Amino acid sequence: ALSSIMLVVVGIVSTLVHIYSIGYMARDHCKTRFMSYLSLFTFAMLTLVTSDNFLQLFFGWEGVGLCSYLLIGFWYQKPSAAAAAKKAFIVTRVGDFGFLLAILYIFVNRSSFGDLNVLDITNIHQAANGDLISATVAGWFAIGIFAGAVGKSAQFPLHTWLPDAME
């Protein structure tokens, strides 16, 4: 049900952004490249919201990051746009590193968590079984996932790329 709602939200917002961009980029000689980046961003976002395992989620996640880099630095001839794109890419990698570590932890401990399936992970409290070490590791897993979300959504302290991204 959540994926269905997110598909509708992403579809509507993406359609509106595409319609706006057609008018905004009408006189730009590279509008084809811009629209392809925008369409790739939509594809990555749809991959992200429809994924049922963490590996597919990570590919969608990284696709969104790549497209953000491409769209922020679209006018790469301007030094400020190129610098803003690099800054966004580097800062979001910090959060992505935490997310990747969490996914690698799940993969290494498949016997405790099941598989990389998202629904198996929602029962992480059962994997901990009250054991202090397992509960601590489960907490680190949650922090890794949270770090990824903080980086992509530009939350404190990984928010420094967002003002520059308005380039």
Salt bridges, closest charged atoms under 4 A:
GLU62 OE1 - ARG93 NH1 2.35
ASP96 OD2 - ARG93 NH1 2.87
ASP96 OD2 - LYS152 NZ 3.01
ASP164 OD2 - LYS87 NZ 2.85
GLU167 OE2 - LYS78 NZ 2.57
